[in-house]
Amino acid sequence: MRILVIEDEPAISDLLARGLAEEGHSVQVAATLTAARRALREEDTPTDLLVVDRMLPDGDGLDLVRQLRRDGDTRPALVLTARDRVDERVEGLYGGADDYLTKPFAFDELLARIIALQRRLGAATSPRIEVGDLAVDTEALRVWRGSDEVALTAQEFRLLRYLAEHAGKVLSRTRLLEAAWDMHHDPGTNIVDVYISYLRAKIDKGQERTLIHTVRGRGYVLEDRPE
């Protein structure tokens, strides 16, 4: 997906550009409304989604979203802001924003909101995620390996779903802990490794091809690798 990040704080824009690129997105950054309008006007391939900060050097990012909506532009916009008052969040949503995220925010929350926007607006046409012969139904909360349904606990499903949504990408233990358990890193816990072993016993045991792989020193990846 092509994403335009409109953010003037270098630390945040660099984080978003790097993180979103690692998730497989094509990212362009604009630090001002003027630069954003120019990028949208001159784009060869249409941008799929905008991540827009409200407080920019030359104005309010929400004004750009309002203008796009007046022009009939319906591409989704996720608005970022340091303002956390309810009335300002409501203003953003009424102003045409599809979602609203208050700074500071966790990068994984931003990713989750982008995925939700994709689903809501039809970019993701099916709740079914397939990796090799593994199928994860994120709406029915059911899992199959080939023709056999796999019974998982709620926590096992959360972990597998996150791995499936990022199939082919190596995910660190810290990231898995924060995403699947909503916990910050605790160097004394091995809960991620324990649940990975549970999943392997249910997903990979007895199969000709394994799907859950350990990347030494980095974490885990769900991937259908050729033999």
N, C-alpha and C positions, 0 to 999 in steps of 0.2 A: 504494500500500500504506500502511496506517496503522501507524505505528511509535511505540511508547512508549519514550522514552529516560529511564532512571533513573540520574542522574548528578548529584553535588553540586558538582563543580568547574565554575564558570561558564564558564571559557574553553573547556573541552571540550564542555559541553552546548550552548553557543552555536554552536560549530563544527559539531557534529553536527546541530543543529536547522536551521541555515542550509544546510549542505551537502546534507543529505537532502531538504530542501524543494526545493532547486534541481534535484534528481534526480527531482522529481515526486511525492515521498511526502508524506503528511500526518503531521506530527510533533507529539507532545505530550511535554513534559518534566516530570519529577518529580524533586525533589532529595532526597527521603527515601523510606524504605520505606512510611511512613504515607501520604504523598501518592500513592505508586504504587498502593497497595492501594485507596485511595479512587478514583483514576482508573479502575482496572479494575472496581471495583464499580459506578461510576456511568456508565460509558461507554454512549452510545446506539448507537454502531456498534462492533462488536468490533475490538479491536486485532489486527493481523495478526502482529506481531513485536515482541519486547522486546529492547532493548539495555540491559544491566544491569551497573552497576558493583558490585563486591563490597564495597568499603570506603565505606559510607554513614554519615551521622551517627547513625542509629538502628539500625544493624545491618549484617549481611552480606547483600548482594543475592542471594547464592546461596540463602539461606533462603527468599526469596520464590519462587524457581524451584522449590525442593523442595516447597513448599506447593502450588504450582500443579499439579505433577505428581501429588501425593497426591490432589488434587481431580479428577484426570482431565483437566486442562487440557493440551493437547498443542501449543499454539501455540509456534513456535520462539523460543528465547532465545539471544542472543549475549552472553556474559559478558565484561566488561572488567575488567582487574585490573592493579595495579602489581606483583603477585607473579609472579615468573617461574620459580619452582621447579617441576620436573616433577611432584612429588607433589601440588602444589596445583592444577596444571592437570588432572591426573587426577581429583582430588577434584571439580573443577567439572564435568567431563564425566559422572562417575558421579552427581553431584548433580542431573542433569537438563538441564544446559546442552547446546545443540546445537552450539555452537562456543565457542571461548575465545580471546580476543585480548589480548595483553600490552601495556600502556602502556610507552613511547609507541608509537603506531602511525601508519602513513600512512593518510590518509582513503581513498585508492584501495583499500588492502587491505581496509578495513572494507566498502567497497562491493562488492568482489569476493566477500567472504564472505557478504554478504547475498544476492547473486545466486545463489551456490552453495546457500545454504539454501533459496531459492525453488525452485530446480530439484530439490533433494533431496526436498523435502516436497510437490512437486507443484504449486507455485504457477506454475511455468513448465512447461507441458505439452508443449512441443515444442522441440527443439534448433534449429529453423529460424527464423531472423530474416529478415523481409521488409521492405524499404523500397522502395516503388514496385514496379518489376519486377526489383529486385535481391533475390536470396535467398542467405543465408549459413547453411550447415549447420555448426554449431559442434562437432558430434560427428564427422561424416565429413570435416571440414576441406575442404569444397568450396564453390564460389561459382558462381552463375549470374546472367547478365543476360538476362532474358527466357528464351528456350529455349537460349541459348548458354552453355556452361560456360566459366568464366574461369580460366585457370591463373595462380596466384599463388605467389610464394615464401613461405616460412614467415614471414618478417618482414612482408611485405606483408599476409599473412592476419591476423597479430596486430593490425596497425594497423587494417585494415578491420573486423575483429571488434569492436574497441573502439569505433570510430565507430558501427557498427551497433547495439551494445548501448546506445548513448546517442544514438540517432537523434533528430534534431530539437533537440539541445542543442549549443550552441557550445562547443567544447573548445579550450583554449589550447594553444600549442605546448609549454609546460612540462608540462602535464598529459598530453599525448600522449607526450611523451618519457619521463616517469616510468612511464606505464602500459604502453606497447608495447615499451620498451627497458629498463625498470627502471633508468633513469638519472636523476640529479638535473640540474637546469637548468645548462646550459653555454651562456653567451651567444655563444660562438664557433662553435657547431655549427648547421648548417642541415639536419641529417639528416631532420627531420620534413618540411620543405618538399620535399626530394628525393624521399622516399617517397610523399608526397601526389601529386607529379607522376607517379610510376610508377603509382599507383593510377588516376589520372585517365586515363592513356594506355590502361589495360586495362578500366576500368569505364565511362568516359564517352565516350571517343573514338568518333565515328561515330554516337552516339545522338542521338535527337531531344531528349531531356531529360537534363540533367546532374543528378547526385545529390550530388556533392562540391562544396561551396561554400566560398569564402573570405569571412570576415567581417573586414573591414579593422580592424586594431588589436586583434583579439580572438582569432582562430584559425580553426578549420574546423568545418563541420557537415555531416553526411550527412543529406540531407532530400529528399523528393520534393515539390518546390515546384510549385504550379500555374503554368502559363504566363500 
